[in-house]
């Protein structure tokens, strides 16, 4: 009887290890779940060199930000945010979904990989525009925080 348990331990350990890793986003598998104030979720995606991915984040009752490869898109409202991600030096790309710690509510999200395709020249322009927009929003948020901190 004890011998049977010895064979089950590695199987259970392997199953536990698989369920504790961050999920992999694929075209056939969207990622969804609940998220609360100040929380973040990590998802992974794999792209080959020269590919670009179109990712959509749908948020329900909560404002979220999505970040991948230094591009951060902060939602301005509930609904869907769209992001284009180009393959980088490493084939695995980390996608971080996060909330503002000052939000008081909990909400739900769904992250979908809409398409993976070969990169086109216009994609680099769209990605650079996303970087500029992200940098501009960050600078504006920092200026607002500095202004409000000085006003108090």
C-alpha positions, 0 to 999 in steps of 0.5 A: 500500500505504501508503495502506491503512494510513492508513485502518486507523489511525483504525479501530484507534484507535477500537476501542482507545478503546472497549475501555479505557472502563469498562463500562456496566451494563444489564439485558441485560448483566451485568459479571463478572471477577476482582478481587484484594486492594486492587483496584477496578473501575468500572462505569457505569449510566444512569438517568432522573429518577424511576427506581430501580435494583435491583443485585446483586453476587455475590462468589465467594471474596472479600469486596467492597464496592459503592459508588454515590452515596455509599452503600457496602455492605460485604459481611459474607460471600461471596454476594450483596449487593443495593443500590437506587440512585435517579437523581440529578442526573446521568443517569450513575451510577458504581458502584465495586466494591472489595476490602479491601487486606488480603485475601490472595486473589483472587476473582471477581464478577458485577454484575447490574442486576436491574430499573429501575423508577419510584421509589416512596415506600418506595424513599426510605426504603430508600435512607436506611436504606442510607445510615444503615447504611453510615455506621454500619458506617464509624463502627464500622470506624473505632472498631475501627481506632482501638481496635486502633491504641491497643492496639499 
